[in-house]
Amino acid sequence: MVLKRLEGNDERGLSPVISVILMVAITVILAAVIAGFVMNKGPSNSGPDRVEFRYENSTGWLSITHDGGEALKLSEYRVVVDMGAFTRDAMMDEHYSGDTMTAGDQWNIDYTGTASPSDSHLGSTLNAGSIEEVRIVWEPPDSDRTQVIDTWTP
């Protein structure tokens, strides 16, 4: 039996194997990145509506005007009126005739003597000089979390 001594390494078969492994790895990574982008697209119900408000605090009235943006589903929003010594709040759908508020619509509280419409949340203790801050708070119905979406200081 004659043994041949191998001089050098024969690596001709190694290069195609490495290139195939690299191409498969690149394809898998690219597919994962594309899938990540595609699956995160579309409408998201994970946050409050985007909207702008305009406030007017005149004698006897607090008016909050929807000044642009998405329509608000009022049952998910609360108005908090901070008067320094105490705070009053009410759900927005308690003081509005519809379910949604769109651009140009106003949400009003008449606080001359008694709140109008009458409710136990805001009471009759509001007056133009005592309001320190008004906050609009988003409260999704299926969650305990809340988020202040707008703040106004007179």
N, C-alpha and C positions, 0 to 999 in steps of 0.2 A: 504494500500500500504506500502510495506516494502522497505525502502531504505538501500542499502548496502553502507557501507563506503569503498572506495577503499584505500587500503593500498599499498603504493608504486606505481610506474608507470609501466605500461606494455609496454615495448619498443621493443617487439619482432619483430614488423613489420617495425620499423624504420631502422634497420641495412641493410636489403636487398635494400631498396630504396636509401640509401646513396651510397651503393656500385655500384648500377646501374648508378647513376648520375656521380660518379667519373669515371667509365669505359667509359661512353659516352664522358665526357670532355677530357679524355686522348686520346681517339680515334680521336676526332675532332682536337686537338692540333697536334697530330702526323701526321694526314692527311695534315694539313696546312703546316707543316715543309717540308714534302716530296714534296708537290706540289710546294713550293717555290724553292727547289733545282732543280726539274725537269724542271720547266718553265724558269730557268735562264741558262740552258745548251744549247750548240749548238754554231754555228758560230755567231760572233758579228761583225757588220759593223760600230761600233760606234767609232772606233779609227783608227789611221794610221797603215800602215804596219810595222811590226818589221823587221828592216834591219840594217846592219852594213856597214859603208862607210870607204873608205881609200882615203886620199887626197894627191895629188902631185902638188906642185906649182913650176914648173921649168921655165926656161927662155922662155917666150912667151906662156906658156900653163898653164891652171888650169885643172887638171884631177880629177874627182870624180869617184871612182870605187866602184861598188856594191860588197861588200866583204862577203856577206852571209845573209841569211834570206829570207823573202818573196819577191815575184816579186812585183815591184812597178808599179802602173798604173800612168804613167808620167804626165797625164793631171791634176792630183791632187796635184802635187808637184812643188814648186817654189824654185829656188836657189837665195839667197840674198847675194851679195858681198858687204861688208862694207869696204870702203877705207878711213875711218876717216872723211874727209871733206864732202863726199857724199856717197850715197849708190846706187847700181845698182841691178836690179833683173830681172829674166826671168823665165818663166815656163819651166820645165824640158823637156816637149815634143817639145819645140821650137828648141832644140839643139840635137835632137836625131832622128834617122831614124825610130824607131819603137814606138809602143804604151806602151810597158812594158820594164822594165829593170830588168834583173835577175843576179844572182851571176856571177861575172867575167866581166860583161859589164862595159864599161867606158862612162862617160859623159864628154866631153871635150869642153873647150873654148880656141880658138887660139886668143891671144890678142897682136900679133905682128903687130903693125900699126892699123889694123882694126879687129874687132871681126869677127870670122868665125864660123858658118855662120853669115852673116851680119844681125844685128837686131837693132831695135831702143831702146831696153831695156838695153842691156849691153854696147852698144856703143864701142868706141875705146879708152876709157879712162882707161881701166884696164892695170896695169903693175905689174910685180912681186914684186916690192918693196912697192907698195901702199896698198896691201891687208892686212887688219887688222883682218877680221873675215869673215868666210863663214858659212851661215846657210841654212839648208834644212828645208823648211816650208811645212806642210801638209795643203791643202785647199780643204776640201770636196766640191763637186759641189752643194750639196743641203743645204748648211749651210753658215753662215757668220763667223763662228768661224775658227780660225787657230791655229796651234800648231807647235812649233819648234821641230823637231824630232832629229836633229843633229847639232852640232856646231863645227867648226874647226878654230883654230888660228894658223897661220904659225909661 
